[in-house]
Amino acid sequence: MEMPFPIVQHVAMVLSSRPVVLAVALAFASLLAGCSKHSVALTRQKCDCEMLTDMDQIATLRIEVCAADGTLDDEATACAQTGAPANVQGCRCEAQGDSPCAARSCKVYARP
């Protein structure tokens, strides 16, 4: 039986070899096993973030952020920056243990 395309003929020849098919299947299975999802614990934090106004005074912005512990400072600053008219200098956060969170979130409270 003659195949119309040399590529199809080559693929058919390779796939007819059981050890090659087994090796490819094992390699593919190991790749899938290595891509499993790792969940990261998230915590809800209320933060007071400071920014320097154009009058060289410090203003405070209150936010609530749900983030992983390792990235909390960066995520809190980025969250505060979305509602700040000036550059956020930093945030002081306090864990809110009574309200768990399941997904990353950011809430900026209105300034009084």
N, C-alpha and C positions, 0 to 999 in steps of 0.2 A: 504494500500500500504506500503510495507516494503522497506526501503532504504538500500542499500548495505553497506554504511559506516556510523558509528555513528556520525561522525563530520558533514557530509552533513545533516543528520537528525536534528542535533542540530541547525545548521545554518538556515535550512528551518523553524524550529519552532520559532526561534528568529525573523526572517524576516517577519513572518506572523503576528506579533504584530505591529499594526500601530503606537502606541505611541513610541515604541522603534525605529522604522525606522525614524520617525519624529525627535526624539532626536538626532540620529546619523547624520542625514542630517543637522540639525541646527549646531551641533558641527563642522562638516566639513566645512560648509559655513563660520562660524566665524573664523576658522583657515585660510581659503583663504583670507578673508577680512583683517586679521591682517598681511598678507604677501605682502601688496601692496608696490610698489616701491616708494621710496622717492628720488626725484632728488636733487642733490647738485649743487649749482652754482659753476662753475669753472672759474678761471681767468688765463689769459696768463701773465706771468711775465718774465722779463729779469733780470738775476741775475749775479752778480760778486761774485765768491766764492773763498775763500782763502785757501791755503794749505801751509804747512811748508815743504820745500824741504829737501833733505838729506844734503844740505849745510847750513841748518838752516836759509834759506832766505824764505821770503813769496812770493809765486807765485799766480797769479790770473787766474782763469778760467772763461770764459763767457759761460753762459748756457741760455736756454729758456725752461720754464716749464709751463705746464698747469695743475693746481691743485686746490683743494678746499682750501679756505682761512684757515681753521683750521689745515690743514696738510701741508701747504706751506713750512715751514722751513724744515721739515723732508724730503719732496719729493724733494726739491731743493738740499739739501745736498746729498741725494741718487742719484739724477740725475748727479750731478757734480762728484760724486765718480766713476761713470762708465767711465769717461774720464780722471781721475786724476791718476798720478803715485804715489801720496802720499795721506795721510789722509786729507780729507777736514775738515777745522776747522769751517767754517760757511759761510753763504751767505747773501748778501745784495740784496734785490729784489725790482724791480720797476714795477708797473702794466702797462700793455700795453692795454689801453682801446680801441684802434682802431682796434684790431684784436681779436675778441672773439674766444673761443675754446669750442668744444662740447665734447671732450674726453681727458682723461689724456694723456699727452705726455711729452717727454724729448728730448731736442736737445742740444748737446754739440758742441760749436763752436771751430774750429781749433785754436790752439795757434799760435800767430804771430811769 
